[in-house]
Amino acid sequence: MEADVLEEFKRCKEDPTHFMSKYVRVTHPVRGLVPFKLYPFQERIVGELQTNRFNILRKFRQAGCTTIAAAYALWLAVFERHQSIVILSKGDTEATEVLDRIKIMYEELPSFLQPGITEDNKHTLKLKNRSIIKSRPSGKQSGRSLAGSFLIIDEAAFVESIDTIWAAVYPIISTGGRAFILSTVNGVGNWFYETYYRAIEKANSFNAIDITWQEHPEYYRVEGIEKLYEQMEKRTPPMNVDDWVAVTKSNMPRKQWLQEYECEFLGTGDTFIDGSLLSHLAESVNSGYYTKYNNRMRVWKDPEPFYDYIIGVDTALGRGRDYSAAQIINMYNGEVVAEFYSNKTPIDEFASILNKEGIYYNTANLIVERNTVGNHVLDLLYNKLEYENLWHDERGLTGFQVTMKNRETILSEFEESIRTNVLKINSERTLNELNTFVITNSGKITADNGKHDDLIMSLSLANHIMKSTRDNSFIEFTKENAFKETKLYPKSTKIPLISKGKQVIEDIEWLMK
C-alpha cells in the first residue's frame, strides 16, 4: 500500500465511526444508495460498543440501529482476523435482509478495504482473513449453532425463545466474547424487558443504552408525512416536530405510540394508573440516591428532626421469589425518601433492618402487613426488638390485615394520591411496577403476568395510613402545599406535663383555647 492509503487503512481500523461515515454506503428507501452519515446518537452507540463487551439498547422505531449493527459487524470482520460474528433476527426474511445490507456495504468499499470473499450464500459471508459473518433466524435450536466471538440479536423483544437461546450462548461468549442486544419494546415480562432493567440496576453484565426519537434530528420527515403533504398539494412539507408528533399520534393507537416511540414497557391490560400520568411520573424519577445493605435499600433523603415518617412494609420469605419491600414516606410532604427491595433477605434480618431504619427515621410509624409471614416480622419487632411505634388497629392488633374488600379502598386512595400530587415518587423501580400493574379484562387489579407489586403494596399501605392520619389532623394538607419544604410542627410532638391530676387538664384546656 502507498503511504497515504496505509494511513487511511490504519485510521479506519482504529475509528469505526470514521470508517462508516466515509466508506459505508446504505440503501435509502427514497434516495437509493447514499453515504452512511451517522447522527450523534448513532456515534454514541458505536462508542458504547467500543467501550463495553455486553450492550443492550432500548430504541425507538426506525432509528437506524440495525444499520449500525450491520456496519459495525462489517468493520469488525474487515479489520480483525478470525472473527466469528453471528446476527440473530426474529425470522428468516429479517436475517436475509440484514446480511444483504452487509454485502452491499462490502461491495461499495474501496478495494484497499476489501480483504476478499471466500464464501457467499444466503446466510453466510466469509472473508479471506478468516473472519465470518453469519445471519440466522431465531428458533428453539438456534442457540446450539451460535458460537461466535460477537453476537448481535436484532429486535430481541420479538425473538422466539430468546431466553433459551441466551442460556445456550452465554457460556460460550462469557469467556471473551461480546454481545449487542437491540430492540424496540414489546410489552413486559419478557427476556428483553428483564435484561434491560437488570442492566439499569447494575444487576447483570450488560451496559444499558437508551435512545429516544427526540434525538433524531430529522425524524419528523418520516412515517408518511411526505404523503400527507402531497395530498395537500405541497411538495416540500414545512414540518416541525410538534406537527409530526400530532399527526403520528393521530394515526396510531396510543399504546403503539408509547411503545414504539416513547419506548415505554406496557403490560397486557390497561394500567391501573393512567398512561399519561405514568409518563409524567417518569419525568420526576430521581437517580440521586445512595444505597445501603448491599444495594438493597435506596435513600434519597435522610431524616430531618422536625418531620414524622411512615414506613409501609410488605413481607416475603426471602427465598428468591417474592420481594420484601418497605417504603419510607415523609408525613408532611408525601415524598418517598427511601425504599427497601429484596427477595433474598431472611425474615429475621429484614425485621432487624426495619427496626434500625424505623429508629433512624425519628421512630417512624411502622405499618406491617400481617398477612402470612408478616406476622413473624411483627412478632420479632414487638417481642424481640421491642420497637416502640408499631401501628395497630382499633382492636389493638399490631400490623395491618389486607383483605379483598379493603385492598380496593387502599389502591383507590393510592391512585388518588398520585393523581393529586400528594405522593412524590422518586423510584424508577416503583415506576416500573406501576407500568405493569394492570386492570385485567375481568376487572381485577394486579401485577401483570410474571411481574411483582411489592413496592406498590407497601407504598399503598403507607399512603393509606398517612391519609388516615392527615384526615384526623389539625393540619390542612392541600394540593398546593403538598410538596412545600416548610417544616410543619410535628403532630406527634408531646407537651411536657409537669403538674399532675386536675391541674394537667386545666393546663391543656387553657392551651387549646
N, C-alpha and C positions, 0 to 999 in steps of 0.2 A: 504493500500500500504506500501511496505517496504520503508525505508528512502531514499535509492538511487533512487528507482522508482518514489517516490513522488517528489524528487528534479528534476528529469528529466522531469516529467509532468509539474512542475512549469516553467522550462526553456522553454519548448515548447510553453506553454501558453503565455509567455512574449515575445518570439522571433520567429516570423513566419518563418524567413529565416532558423533558426536552425531546426525547425520542418520539413520544406520542404526538406532541404539538407540531413537530417539524416534519415527521415522516409517515405517520399513520394517516390513512385516508379511510373514511367511512361512508356508507351509503345513506344519504338523507332522503326521506320519502318524497320530497318535492324537488330538491335541488340536485339530486343524484350524488355522484361521488365527490366528496368535499374533504378538505383537511380537517383533522380532528383537533379543534381548538378547545382546550379544556377551560371550563369555568372555574372560578376559585374554589367552589365546594368540591369539584372533581379533583383538583390538585390536592385538596386536603385529604381526600380519600386515599389517593396514591401515597401521600406522606405517611398515613396511618399504616398502610400495607408494608411500607418500608421499615417502619419502626417496631411493629408488633407481629408476633408469629400467628396469633389467632385473633381474627377480627369478625365482628358481627354487625351488620349495617341494617338499620331500620330506615326505609326510604319512602319517598312519595312516588306516585305513579309517573312513569315516563321521565325519570330523572337521568337517564343515560348511564346508569350504573352497570348494567350488563355489558355495555360497550367498554366501560372502564375495566371490568374484569377480563374481557376478551383481550384488550390491548395490553394489559399487564401480563397476562398469560403468554402472549406472543413475545413481549420484551424479555421475560424470564427465559423462555425457550431459546431465543436467539443468542442471548449473551451468556448463558450458563450451560455448561455441558452436562449431559446425563441427568437432565431434569425430567421427572415424570409428573406431568400436570394433568389432573383429572377435573373435568367440569361436569357437574351433575345437574340436570334440569328436570322439570316435572313431567315431561313427555318426550317422545321421540322427535316430534316436529320441532320443539324448542331446542333439543340437543343438536339436531342437524343445523338449525339456524345459527346457533352460537358458533359452531365450528366453521360454517360458511363465512361468517363475518371475519374470523381469524384468517382464513385462507385468502380472502380479498385483501385484508391488511398486509399479509405477507407478499402477495403478488405486486402490490403497489410500492413496496420498499425498493430503494435503490440497490443495485447489485452488491455493493460492498457491505450491505447489512443482511444479505441473504446467504445463510450457510449451505443451502441446498436441501432438497427434499428426497427422501428415500422411500417413503410410503405415504400414500394419499388415498383415503377412502371415506365413506360416509361418516364414520365416527372417529377417525384417527388421522393425525398429521404427524409424521416422524421426520426429523431433520437429520442432516449428515453429522451434526455434532452430538448425536445420540440422545438428544432431547426429544420428548414425545408429548403431544397434547391429545388427550382422549376426551371425547364428549359423549356422555351416556344419559339415557333416560332413567328415571327413578323406578324402583321396584323393590320388593322384599329381598331379592337376592343381590341387589346392586352392591351392597357393602362388601361382598366377598371378592369383587373384582376391581375395587377402587384403590388398591395400594398405589401410593404415589408420594412425591415429596411436597406437592402443593395441591390442596383440594379446594375447589370452588363449588359452592352449592347455590345455584341461582333460584330465586323465588322459593326460598326454603320453607316458608309457611304453607306452601301448596304441594310440597314434595311428599309422595306417598311413603309411608313407613320410615320417615327420616330418623326417628328415634332409634329404630333397629339398625339403620344404615350407620348412624354416627357411633353407636356402640361397637359395631364391627370395625369401623375405620380408625377410631381414635387410638387404640393400642399401637397401630402402625405408624401414625403420624406424630404421636406424642413424643417419640424419641428424637425428633429433629425436624419433623415436617411442619408444614404451615397450613392454615385454613382461612378461607374468606367466605363467610356466610352472609348472603344479602337477600332482602325480600321486602315487599310491601306487606302490610299486616293482614292477617286473615283470622280475626277473632282471637279468643283467649283459650288457655288450657292446652295449647299445642306446644310442640318442642321449640319452635322459634320463639314464641312468647316467653316460655320459661327460661330459655337460654339467654335471651336478651336482657330480661330483668335481673337474672342472676349476675350477668356481666355488669349491669348498673350498680349492683350492690357489692361488687368485687368478690363474688362468691364462686367464681369459676375462672378459667384461664383466658377468657375472651375479653378483648377490648371493644367496648360498645361505641358505635358511631351512629349519629342521628342527624339526618338532614331533612329539611322541610322545603315545601315548594317555594317559600319566600326567598330561598337562597338562589333560585334560578332566575337570572337577570332577564330572560326573555320568555319565561314560561307563560305569560299571558297571551302569546301568539299561537298556542296550540289548542287542542281539544275543540276543533270545529269553529273557531272564531272566524277564520277566513271565509268559511262557507256562509256563516251568518251574515257577514258584511257584503258578500256577493249578492245575497238576496235583497239587501238594502241598496243595491246598485252603487256600492262604494268599493273601489278596487283595493285601496290601502286602508285597513282599519286603524283609526287613531285610538287603539285600545289601550286603556290603562289597567292597572292591577285591580282596582275596585270593580271596574266593568267586567273584567274577566271572571273574578270571583262570583259576582252576582249572576252572570249568565251560566257559568258552570254549575253552580249550586242549583239553579232553577231547572237544570236538565238532568238531574240525577237524584236518587233518594238521599235523604240526609245522612243515613248510616253509611252509604257508599262514599260520600264526600269525606266524612270523618275518618274513615279507614284509609282511603286511597290518597288523600291529600293532606289531611291533618295527622295522619299516621297514628290514630288512636286505636288501641286494642278494645274492641267492643264484644260483649257477651252475646249469647244466642237469643236472649229475651230482651225486653225493654229494661233499661237500667232503672233501678229504684230512684236514684237521683237523676233529675233531668239532664240530658246531654249537654245543653248549653251551660248549665250550672257547673257540670264537671269540667268543662273547658275553662270556665272562669277560675275554678279551684286550682287547676293545673298551673295557672299563672302565679299563684301565691305559694307554690311549693318552695320550701326553703332548704337549701343544701348546707346552710351554715350551722351545722351541729357538731358536737363531739360525741364520742362513743365511750361506753363503759361495759364492764363484764364481757370482755372479748367480743365486742361489736353487737352484743345482744340488745343493748339499750342505746338509744339516741337521745341526746339532750340539746334542746335549742336554748333554753334559759334556765339558769339556776334559781332557787327560791329567793324571794325578797321578803324582808322581815314583816311587812305590814299587809301581806296577802295571805288568804286562805287557799288551800288546794284540795282537789278531789282526785282520787285515783280509782278508776274503774278497772276491774280485773276479770278476765276470762281465763279459766284454768284448763290445762290439758295434762296428760300423763307424762309428757316429756320423753316419749319413746320414738320420736321421729315422724309422727303422723300429724295430728292436730297441734296447733300452736298455743302456748301460753302467752297471753297478751295483757299489757297494762298500759293505760293512757292516763297521763297526769295533766289536769286542767287547772289553770288559774281561775279561781272562782269569780273574779271581778271583771275580767275582760274576755273570758271564754277561750283563751288561747291554749292550745295543746303544747305544753312546754317540754314534754319528754314522753317517750314510749318504749316499752319493752316488748320484744318479739322473739320467741324461740320455741322450737319443737324438740329440743334435746336437753332441756333443763329439768332435773328431777324436782319433784314437788317440794321436798324439804328445802332445797336450795332456792327455789322460787319464793317460798314463804319468807326466807331469810332476806332476800333482795327486797321484797315488798316492805318488810319491817324497816330495813335500813333506809330505803328511799322515802317511806312514809314519814319517818322521824326527820329526815333531811328536809323534806318539804313542809316544814312547820307543823309536824304531826298531822299530816293530811287526813281527811276523812276517807277511809279506805272501804270501798264497796266491792265485795267479792261475790260473784255469782255462786250460789251454794249448790247448784246442780252438780251431781256426780262427784268428781274429785275436788270440787271447790270446798266441800265440807272438810276434807282433810287439811286444806290450806287454812281454813278458818280455825280449825282445832289447833294447828301449830301456832298461828298468830295470837290466839286468845290464851291458850293454856301454857304453851312453852315460851313464846317470845313476849307475851303479855303486852301486846300492842294496845295503846290507850285510846285509839279513836276509830274503832271498827263500827261501821254503820250497822244499825239494827232496825227492824221493822216495828210496827205499832204493837206487836205481840212480845217484843223484847228479844226476838230471834236474830242473831247476827247473820249477816250476809243477805243477799237478795235472791229470791226464788223467781226465776223467769219461767212463765207459763205461756201456753199458746195464746191466751187471752191478753195478758199484759205485754207480750212481745210486740204485738201490733201497735199498742199505745206507745211503747218505748221507741220503736222505729219511726212512728209518725212524728213524735216530738223531735227526734234526731233530724229528720228531713226538714222540719220547720226551722230548727236552729241553724242548719246550714243555709237554707234559703233566705233567712232573715239576718244573716251575718252575725248571729250570736256566737257561733263557734268559729274559731280560726284554726284551720288545719295546716300544719307545716309539712307533714309527712307524705312523701311520694308513695311509700308502702301503703298507707291508708288510702290514698287516692287510687292506687292500683286495685285494691279490694273493692272500692266503690264502683270502678269501671266494670267489675264483673259481678256485682251484686244486683240481681235482676228480679223482675216480676215475671214469673212463668205464665204460660197460657192458661194454667189452672188458677192463677191469681196468687200463688204462693210467693212470698218474698224470701229469697235465699241466694246463697252463693252459686254461681254458675258451675256447671259440671267440672269437677276436678279442682275447684278453687276454694278459697277459705274466706271466712268472715270474722275471724277472731278479733282483729283490730276494730272492725265496725261495731261488734257487740260490746266490747269493753268500753269503747267511746260512747256508744249509745247509752250504756248503763250510767256512766259518769255524767253524761248530759242530763239524763232523767233526774238524778239526784240534785244536780246543780239547778235545774229548772224548779224542782220542788222547793229547794232551799230559798231560791230567789223569790218565788211566789209568796213565801211566808216571811220575807224580809222587809224591813222598813226602807230599804234602798230601792229606788226605781231604776230598773235596767231597761234601756231602750235601744233601738237600732242605732240611734245617733251616738250614744255614749258607750256602746258595747266594747269598742276597741280603744277607747281613750286610755292613755297610760297614767292618768291621775290616780293617785293612791287613795282609795277609799278606806276609811277607818273600818277595820275588820269587825264583822258581826260577832265573831267568836270571842273578841276581847272582853274579859270579865272585869267588872267594877270591884275593886278591893273592898271587902266588908270588914271594918274594924270593930264596930259595935255589934251587939247581939240582940236577938229577940225582937221586941216591938220596935226598937229604935232603927233596926235594919230596914223594916218595912216602911217606916216613916221616911227614912233617908231615900229609899228607892222611889217612893211616891213623889217626893219633892223633886228628884231628878227628872222623873217622867213629865212633870208639869213644866 
